[in-house]
Amino acid sequence: MKTEIKINLEKLEGEIKKLRDLAESCSGIDTAEKSVVGGGQSINMVTALDKEYADLKQALKQLIENSAGFFENIRNSAISADEEAAGKIR
């Protein structure tokens, strides 16, 4: 039994472009932790929160880039499979 997976390559291309554009706009986001001067419980909490926020920004940027790469691989596999199938028909 053959399984057919239908992929709209034009729509996939458009979504990949959106992800790449989003990744590009995120490249300017500063993911570094900010330095805080002082001591005490409040400063410790602000520092910990800032570290979590910096990690979150970096993880989001990586997720966007990985998603774009994943969908590009799907697109390339679909194109290769179509070309291979077309070659068998000829």
HURAJO-V823264 format. One record per residue. RES is the residue in three letters. OMEGA is omega in radians with two decimals (NA if undefined). Layout:
res-><RES & RES>
omega-><OMEGA & OMEGA>
This chain:
res-><MET & LYS & THR & GLU & ILE & LYS & ILE & ASN & LEU & GLU & LYS & LEU & GLU & GLY & GLU & ILE & LYS & LYS & LEU & ARG & ASP & LEU & ALA & GLU & SER & CYS & SER & GLY & ILE & ASP & THR & ALA & GLU & LYS & SER & VAL & VAL & GLY & GLY & GLY & GLN & SER & ILE & ASN & MET & VAL & THR & ALA & LEU & ASP & LYS & GLU & TYR & ALA & ASP & LEU & LYS & GLN & ALA & LEU & LYS & GLN & LEU & ILE & GLU & ASN & SER & ALA & GLY & PHE & PHE & GLU & ASN & ILE & ARG & ASN & SER & ALA & ILE & SER & ALA & ASP & GLU & GLU & ALA & ALA & GLY & LYS & ILE & ARG>
omega-><3.12 & 3.06 & -3.14 & 3.08 & -3.12 & 3.14 & 3.06 & -3.05 & 3.13 & 3.13 & 3.12 & 3.09 & -3.14 & -3.14 & 3.07 & 3.13 & 3.11 & 3.12 & 3.12 & 3.09 & 3.11 & 3.10 & 3.12 & -3.14 & 3.11 & -3.08 & 3.13 & -3.12 & 3.12 & -3.14 & -3.12 & 3.05 & 3.11 & 3.10 & -3.12 & -3.13 & 3.09 & -3.13 & 3.12 & -3.07 & -3.13 & 3.13 & 3.11 & 3.14 & 3.11 & 3.13 & 3.13 & 3.12 & 3.12 & 3.11 & 3.11 & 3.14 & 3.11 & 3.11 & 3.12 & 3.12 & 3.14 & 3.14 & 3.12 & 3.09 & -3.14 & 3.11 & 3.14 & -3.14 & 3.12 & 3.13 & 3.11 & 3.11 & 3.12 & -3.12 & 3.03 & 3.09 & 3.09 & 3.13 & -3.12 & 3.11 & 3.13 & 3.13 & 3.13 & 3.14 & 3.10 & 3.14 & 3.12 & 3.12 & 3.13 & 3.12 & 3.13 & -3.14 & -3.05 & NA>
